[in-house]
Amino acid sequence: MTISYSDQYKSAIFYHDDEQKKLAEETRDALEESTGRTVYTEIVPAGPFYIAEDYHQKYYLKNLSDIVRDLVKIYPNMNDFTNSTAVARLNGYAGGYGTAEEFKEELESLGLSEKGKESIRKIVDRGLSPACPILTPSS
């Protein structure tokens, strides 16, 4: 795991109240216990939030032209593209996040062509992220 030393790219969970903080800490602790690895994600109070510039959006999808082409047809407006839950989910899968069950369950509902579906399947199957729970041997 690489630790980000820049606030701009740090991994963080932001909470609004004591209950959210408690749940975040419990989740972090359970993940550390189940994996035997340290979770470096900070748990910090929520403050002002600023949307990143367009060129920072959906980082993992940037080089997946089959998928981006499909998504731009659905979301031609950059604001709609950026705010789309489907685009966010696909970006997460492209980055190696999610579970095999979630991926299989929602792939058909994300608006991709057959070529786009095949592209994201290949990415997920290759496991480009070492943190990817989709690709554990038990999957």
N, C-alpha and C positions, 0 to 999 in steps of 0.2 A: 504494500500500500504506500502510495506517495502522499506525503503530507504537504499541503499547500502552505507556503509561508507568506502568501499575499492575501490580504483581506478581500481583494477583488475576486479571487477564485476559491475562497475557503468553503469547506463543507460545513453547513450549519443547519440547525433546527431552531426556528424562532418560536417562542411561546408568548401567549398573551396573558396567561394567568397561572396560578400555582398548580392547578390541576393538569394543564397542558405540560408544564415543566416536569411534574411528577411522572406523567405517562411517557414523556420523552426519555427521562432518565431510566425508567424501568425497562423500556424497549432497548435502549443502549446496553444496559447491564445484561439483559437476557441474550442479546446478540453476542456480546463478548463471551458469555458463558457457553453458549452453544457452539461458537466457532473457535474458541480459544485464542482469539485475536483481539487486539485493542481497537476500539472504534475511536477514531480521531475527530469525528464530527462534533463541533461545539454545540452546546445547548445554551442559547442566549435570549434575553428579552427582545421581543419584536420592537422595531423602531421604524423610521421611515423606510419605504421600499421603493426602489427605482427600477423600472424595466430597462434591461440592457438594450443597446443599440441593435438595429436589425442584423448587422453583420456578425453579432455574437449569438444570435438566436439559432436554436436547433442544431447545435454543433455537430452531433453525430450523424445527422442526416445530410450534411453539406455535400458529401462526395457520393451520395447514393442517387444518381441521376434518375434511375427508373422510378424510385419512390417519390422523389421531389417532383418529378414531372406529373405523376398521378395527383399528388397533393395540391399542386399549384392550380390544377384544373378545378379542384373542389374549392380551394381557398385562394383566388387570384389576388385578393387584397392582403398585403403583408400583415396588417393588424389582425385579420381573421386567421391567417396562417399561424401567427405567433400565439394567438389565444386559443387555438384549437386543442381540445383534449386529445383527439385522435393523433394529431401531429406530435404532441408531447409524449404520448404513449409510444409511438413509433420511434421517436428520438431516444427514449429510454431503452427500448429493446435493442436499437442499433448500438447503444453504448454498453449493452450487456447487463441491463437491469430488468428485474421482473422475475416471474416464475414461469416454468414450462406450462403449467396449467393456465395461467393468465394469458400467455401468448397464444396457445392453441384455442382458448375460448373466445378471444376477441379478434383474432386475425381477420376473420371474414367480415367483421363489422367496421373495419377501419377505412374502407373505401378504395382499396388498392386494386389495380388490374392484376391479372394472373402473373404478368412479368414482375410487377412490383412485389407481389406476395412471394414469388420465388426469390427475389433479391433479399428481402428481409429474412426469409427462412435460412438462406445461405449465411447471412451475417450471424444470426442466432446460433446456427449449427456449428459455425467455426469458433464461436466463443471469443470474440476479439477483446473482451474485457476479462482480466483475471478475477474480478469480483463477481462474475456472472453466475447467479444461482441457477439459471436455466440449464447450465451445462454440467451440473454435478453428475457423477456416475450413477446415482440413484434415480435420475430423471428418466 
